[in-house]
Amino acid sequence: MPRKTISLPEDLAEFVDENHINLSRFVQDKLRELAESGQKDEDELTEEQAKEIAQKLEKLGYLDR
């Protein structure tokens, strides 16, 4: 299986370590959920779904407002 690299902010990396989260498995599961939902590209997102994703990314520190 090909490997991909992601970057995490330091606080999230600590959270993953402290809670013994299998990040690889977590990401695989989430990607499978997206693939199975039939959402093939961002153009298919509803405005509500896009807002929800933006809120989650902001909460995780990926968006600066």
Phi, psi and omega in degrees: 000130179294147179260144175237151180248136174236158177248141178237144171298153185305319182295323178288324177298318177296318179300316179299315180295313183296329183259009176051046181277130174279091187298322180299313180294318180301312181295318179301315180299316180295320178294321177297317178303315179297316181296319182286340181285351179084004179275101185270332176210169186296336180296340182272354180289140172283164179299321179296318178295319179297319178295319179297317178296316179299319179296319179295317179295320178296317179299325180279355177092013181272342180241131175255126179245000000 
